[in-house]
Amino acid sequence: MEVYINLGMIESSWKANVGEYRRIAYFPDGWYISYPNTLLYMSGKTGFVLSGKDVDIPGVICGARINAKRVAEYHYGKRALKQGWTTVLVDRDTAGIYRVYHSIGHKRYVPQVTPSRSGTVFVDMLEVTDYYFEFKLYDKNGNPTSCAFNYCCIGENY
């Protein structure tokens, strides 16, 4: 059975085996469906939430657009921030190594870094940890360089 919901600003559809659900509820800004080991929930405030014992939906966990001064102009994903911080934290040491902090909490992700500068810039990924990743940027001659960049972390999202 395909279910389609249109609640003003919220539109969604999904295929569901309605014979196995435990409860369906609709409310002014969203809905939820409860299955034996899974909960589907959507509201205008929280967006779409899927949780459960056997949920495995890898994808983009977090990402940001970082300017040349290492300040995030935009970030997304609930794991983009270091725990206790209200903005993205990016350090760069004197050797030119960038450290981008987050709160993913595991190493089962792949950071993708895209330099934002004209000309050739290479990325050397150095380390991936539970709570940060490190990389270095090089110009076309192999010299360490700095510039604005975008990043996203793709992996297990739980």
C-alpha positions in Angstrom: 0.0 0.0 0.0 1.3 3.4 -0.9 0.5 6.2 1.6 0.5 9.8 0.6 0.2 12.7 3.1 -0.2 16.4 2.3 -0.4 18.5 5.5 0.1 22.0 4.1 3.9 22.4 3.9 4.6 18.7 4.6 4.2 16.3 1.7 5.4 12.7 1.8 4.7 9.3 0.5 6.1 5.8 1.2 5.3 2.2 0.7 4.3 0.4 3.8 3.1 -3.0 4.9 0.1 -1.8 6.8 -0.6 -5.3 8.1 2.4 -5.1 10.5 2.0 -1.6 11.9 1.0 -1.1 15.6 -0.3 2.4 15.4 -0.7 5.3 13.0 -1.4 8.8 14.3 -1.8 12.1 12.5 -1.5 15.5 14.1 -1.6 19.1 12.9 2.0 19.3 11.8 2.9 15.7 11.1 2.4 12.0 11.6 3.9 8.8 12.9 3.7 5.1 12.3 4.9 2.5 14.8 6.0 -0.9 13.7 7.3 -3.7 16.0 11.0 -2.5 15.8 10.8 0.8 13.8 9.3 4.2 14.3 8.6 6.6 11.3 7.9 10.1 12.3 7.6 13.4 10.5 6.7 16.9 11.7 7.3 20.4 10.4 9.6 21.1 13.4 11.8 18.0 13.4 11.6 16.8 9.8 11.6 13.1 8.9 12.9 10.6 11.6 13.3 6.9 11.1 14.6 5.0 14.1 14.7 1.4 15.2 16.7 -1.7 16.0 17.4 -2.7 12.4 17.6 0.7 10.7 20.6 1.1 8.4 20.5 4.1 6.2 24.0 5.3 5.3 24.4 8.7 3.7 25.5 12.2 4.3 25.9 12.6 8.1 27.1 16.2 8.1 28.8 18.8 6.1 29.7 22.5 6.0 31.0 25.3 3.8 34.1 26.8 5.5 35.5 30.2 4.4 39.3 31.0 4.1 39.3 32.2 7.8 38.0 28.7 8.9 34.6 30.0 9.8 31.5 28.0 8.8 29.2 30.0 6.5 26.7 27.1 6.5 26.5 23.7 8.1 24.0 20.9 8.2 23.5 17.6 10.0 23.0 17.1 13.7 26.6 15.6 14.0 28.3 18.7 12.3 29.1 20.3 15.6 31.6 19.3 18.3 29.7 18.3 21.4 28.9 21.5 23.4 29.7 23.9 20.6 27.2 26.0 18.7 29.3 26.5 15.5 31.6 24.3 13.5 35.1 24.1 14.8 38.0 24.0 12.3 41.7 24.3 13.4 44.8 24.6 11.3 48.2 24.2 12.8 51.5 25.7 11.8 52.3 22.7 9.6 49.1 23.4 7.6 47.1 20.4 8.9 43.4 21.1 9.2 41.4 19.4 11.9 37.6 19.4 11.5 35.7 18.5 14.7 32.3 16.9 14.7 30.2 14.6 17.0 29.7 11.5 14.7 31.1 9.2 17.4 32.5 6.5 15.2 35.0 6.0 12.4 32.6 4.4 9.9 32.4 7.5 7.6 34.4 8.9 4.7 35.1 12.6 4.8 35.0 14.4 1.4 36.8 17.7 1.2 36.5 20.0 -1.9 38.8 23.1 -2.0 37.1 26.3 -3.1 39.8 28.2 -5.0 40.7 28.8 -8.6 43.7 26.8 -9.6 44.8 23.3 -8.6 44.6 22.3 -5.0 45.1 18.8 -3.8 43.7 17.2 -0.6 45.7 14.7 1.5 43.4 13.0 4.0 45.6 12.2 7.0 43.4 10.8 9.8 39.8 9.9 10.5 38.7 9.5 14.2 35.5 9.3 16.1 35.3 13.1 16.7 37.4 14.8 14.0 39.3 14.3 10.8 42.5 15.8 9.6 43.8 16.8 6.1 46.3 19.0 4.4 46.0 21.1 1.3 48.7 21.4 -1.4 49.1 23.6 -4.4 50.1 22.2 -7.8 53.8 22.5 -6.9 53.3 20.4 -3.7 53.6 23.3 -1.3 51.1 23.4 1.7 48.4 26.0 1.0 45.2 27.2 2.6 41.8 28.2 1.2 38.1 27.9 1.7 36.6 24.5 1.4 33.4 22.4 1.6 33.2 19.1 3.3 30.7 16.3 3.9 31.0 13.1 5.9 29.3 10.1 4.3 28.8 6.9 6.3 26.7 5.0 8.8 24.1 7.3 10.2 22.8 6.2 13.6 
